[in-house]
Structures are given as structure tokens and as C-alpha cells.
Amino acid sequence: MSFFPGKDPATGDAFACEAIENIIIPRSVDLGGFEIRRALPHAKRRTVGPFVFFDHFGPAEFKTGEGLDVRPHPHIGLSTLTYLYDGEIIHKDTLGMDVAIRPGEVNWMTAGKGIVHSERTAPDHRAGSEPLHGLQFWCGMMRKDEEIDPGFNHLGSKDLPLFKDEGKTVRVVAGKIFGTASPLATTSATLMADILLETGASIPLDADYTERAVYVVSGEIEIQGDRFEGGRLLVFRPGDRLTLKAVTASRVSVIGGEPLDGPRYVWWNFVSSRKERIDQAKEEWKQGRFGKVPGDEIDFIPLPENREFTTG
């Protein structure tokens, strides 16, 4: 989602847990009753594994006649991962995809050398109040993959492994965790799991991936005696095995994977290992050379002015 005008996230308070490298408190912005919290990128932590961008949007309740309207916009050099807890989003792109994503499902869009997409609420979902709540991530791509052909993959809730045990429910969205692997094909080692914990339930997190983090979507969890409320991204030190315990009924998102092979430039919706490639993409968008989204050809987000490069 490309409409967030807020500032960078902030670091959290001091903590005692030695397994935690960073606590990130997302910056939030209220877009007329629709709140978005951005956890990555952050001044002291630009990436976690391949993740260069992390938004938590909602929970929101759109009024009659209203809905999400993210106009067509371009991407290069990344894959987007969208996961919903509530509501529905219609994804359309220049590949001709026209797909509704619903709770427990995942959209994985590979931009590669370039793609344009829009994200909207369907007209038939605007007749009454409409909820929306979910996460969206951008995953950077290894240098060898940055210019591959664009692609799109949607997996329904029945396609993603789900298991329950002793007060915990785990849906494996990407990668492998607790011996269970998602069928989602990613371009590099990428982990994302949606975990529900009942009060008092605990779950171990092994160091199977070089970099890992947990985002507390709701509730309150405890790690090595420290408690963390919702809206915190906890980035762990490499190699440590730790345990999460739910102080209250909680929902967390576990992310991680292998770090990218070098820093990345990030400008607006473009990610690349080469600054000149982003300059090229900017010119291509201004000249209308990215192509049109079938069924959403008229509207678009213009190239922003005076944005600065960030690196991750």
C-alpha cells in the first residue's frame, strides 16, 4: 500500500531480554478512520531477513459507500506479501489478475522488472459497513532475481498449513516453522506465520532462520520475563532459541529469513540494488511505459515529488 504519509517508526523503551536486538514501535497515521502502522523500514533497523517494508492496517470499519481505494501504482525489485485478518481486497495488476483476497489467504506478487497493481474494495462490498484488517510486507529480491519477469500467486486458506496444539493455532504463510512448510514459492528463504495464543499458552521459536522477528498484532506476550503489548515489532538476535508466552489471548506474526545480498535503495514503491535502476523506473512511470491494469485503466498514482532515497 503506497499511501502512508507518516514518519519513520520509533524505537521502544529499554528492555532486559537479551534475546531481543531491537524493539520497534510503528509510526501510525489515521486516514479518516483507517489507521496504518509502519514497522519497517526503521532508522535503526531497515530490514529483517528479506523484509524491507511492513505495514499493519486496521482494524477498520468503512461506512456505507466507502472502502479501500489504492489506485494503480508501479513496483520493481520486490515481492509483496499481503495477509488479511478481516475483510476483502480486490487485487488487479498488469498481468491481468483480478483476485479477491480474504481472511487467512495470501497474495504474493513478484514485481521483478516491473508491475502495476491496484487494491480496492469491491463495489458490492460498499453497500453496508465493511471491515478491513491485515498486514502487508515488501520482500526485497536477491540481485540475481531483481529483473525477473513479474508474477502473481494467490493461496486460499485451505492451501496454507494450519495446526492447533495446546492453546495455540498456527497458520504457516511462507517458509517453514515447527516442522511444517508452506507451499508458497518465494525467491529466497522467507518466513511468515500467523499465530494465535490462548492466555497462558506458550510457543518456542528456534533459530532456523538467520534473522527473525515477532510482531504483536494484539494482546500481550512475555519473553524471558519482559512483557510486550500489541503494536510492537521485536527483532531477535541471531542464533538464540526463545519462548513466547501469552499473558492475555494474543495474536502474533512471526517473520524472518535470509538477509539480502547487500544494501538496497528504496524510493517510493521501487526497490533495487542500483540507484540508477530506480531512476530509470521513475522515468518509465512518468512516461507511462509500465502498462495499464485491465479493468482499472483510468486512475493512477502520479510519481511523487521531492522524496528521498532510503537504504536497507
ABEGO torsion letter per residue (X at the ends): XAABABBBBBBBBBBABAABABBBBBBBBBBGGBBBBBAOBBAABABBEABABBBBBOBBBBBBGBEBBBBBBBBBGBBBBBBBABEBBBBBBAAGBBBBBBBGBBBBBBAEAEBBBBBBBBAAAAABBBBBBBBBBBBBBBAAAAABBBBBBBBBAAABBBBBBGGBBBBBABEBBGGBBBABBBABBBBBBBBBBBBGBBBBBBBABABBBBBBABEBBBBGGBBBBBGBBBBBBBGBBBBBBBABBBBBBBBEEBBBBEBBBBBEABBBABAAAAAAAAAAAAAGAAEBBBGBAABBBBBBBGBBBBBX
